[in-house]
Structures are given as C-alpha cells and as structure tokens.
C-alpha cells in the first residue's frame, strides 16, 4: 500500500525531516520548504499591493470600501504568518551552517591546514 504524506504547514515538513540522519538531508528539506515559502511571500506581497491599490481607487471614487477592509486585514495576517514561517526556517538553517563550519575547521586542523 502506497501512502502519501500530506503536510499542513511548513512546521510539519521540518518536524518530519528533523529526525532524518545527516545534516545534508535535513538542510535540503529545509531549503526546499524555504524556497516554497519565499515564493508565497513574493506572491502575497504582489496580491497585497494590488488589493491596496483597489482600495485607494474605491476611496478616491467615494465608494464604500468597508467590506474590502476585512479582506485586506486577513491578507496582512496571512502575509505576517508567511514571513514568520520564512524567519523560522532561516533560523533552523543557522545551526546547521554553524555545525558545518565547525566540522570543516576540525577537518582542516586534523589535516594540519589550520585557518
């Protein structure tokens, strides 16, 4: 039976791959998720700009824009969540990068090629 894993958030992806052996696989999983989240951030920024431009036009033409305001607020909250996901993923990469540097320095020290 072939079962496909479905993740509901980027945190699920990171949790799933956190148990993988090897920093390389862990880093690749985080990088893949980070790439996806960054695309969503860019798309969200574009959509926010478009929505805000529409609201400016509505106000300029003296139309009622009160129904559009909650949609814009929701879009801002979603964008904040995406930004937080991106920051969390970046922070997960930092310890991996630090560990890789330490490992490289240890290897250089053992080879007699110190810094």
C-alpha positions in Angstrom: 0.0 0.0 0.0 1.4 3.4 -1.0 0.7 6.1 1.5 1.4 9.7 0.6 2.3 12.1 3.5 0.4 15.3 3.5 1.8 18.3 5.5 -0.4 21.0 6.7 2.3 23.6 7.4 6.0 24.2 6.9 6.5 23.2 10.6 5.2 19.7 9.8 7.8 19.4 7.0 10.6 20.5 9.2 9.4 18.2 12.0 9.2 15.3 9.6 12.7 15.8 8.3 14.3 16.7 11.6 14.6 13.1 12.5 16.4 12.2 9.3 20.0 11.2 9.7 22.6 13.6 8.3 22.7 17.3 8.2 22.7 17.4 4.4 19.3 15.8 4.1 17.9 18.0 6.9 19.3 21.1 5.2 17.9 20.1 1.8 14.4 19.6 3.2 14.5 23.0 5.0 15.8 24.7 1.8 13.1 23.2 -0.3 10.4 24.4 2.2 12.1 27.8 2.4 12.0 28.1 -1.3 8.3 27.4 -1.4 7.6 29.8 1.4 9.6 32.5 -0.2 7.6 32.1 -3.4 4.4 32.5 -1.4 5.9 35.6 0.3 6.5 37.3 -3.0 3.1 36.3 -4.4 1.5 37.6 -1.2 3.3 40.9 -1.4 2.0 41.3 -5.0 -1.5 40.5 -4.0 -1.4 42.9 -1.1 -0.2 45.7 -3.4 -3.0 45.0 -5.9 -5.6 44.9 -3.1 -4.3 48.2 -1.6 -4.4 49.9 -5.0 -8.0 48.8 -5.4 -8.9 50.2 -2.1 -7.2 53.5 -2.9 -9.3 53.7 -6.1 -12.5 52.9 -4.2 -11.8 55.7 -1.7 -10.9 58.1 -4.5 -14.2 57.4 -6.2 -16.1 57.7 -2.9 -17.3 54.1 -3.0 -18.0 52.1 0.2 -14.9 50.1 0.9 -15.8 48.8 4.4 -16.4 45.3 3.0 -13.0 45.2 1.4 -11.1 46.3 4.5 -11.5 42.9 6.5 -10.2 41.1 3.4 -7.1 43.3 3.4 -6.6 42.8 7.1 -6.8 39.0 6.6 -4.3 39.2 3.8 -1.9 41.2 6.0 -2.3 38.5 8.7 -1.6 35.7 6.2 1.5 37.6 5.0 2.7 38.0 8.5 2.4 34.2 9.0 4.3 33.6 5.8 7.1 36.0 6.9 7.2 34.2 10.3 7.5 30.8 8.6 10.4 32.2 6.5 12.2 33.5 9.5 11.7 30.3 11.4 13.1 28.2 8.5 16.1 30.6 8.2 16.7 30.2 12.0 16.7 26.4 11.6 19.4 26.6 8.9 21.7 28.7 11.1 22.7 25.9 13.5 23.3 23.6 10.5 25.5 26.1 8.8 27.4 26.7 12.1 27.9 22.9 12.6 29.2 22.5 9.1 31.7 25.3 9.6 32.9 23.7 12.9 33.2 20.3 11.1 35.2 21.9 8.3 37.6 23.7 10.8 38.1 20.5 12.7 38.9 18.7 9.5 41.4 21.4 8.5 43.0 21.2 11.9 43.4 17.5 11.6 45.0 17.9 8.2 47.4 20.4 9.5 45.9 23.1 7.3 44.5 25.2 10.1 42.9 28.6 9.5 
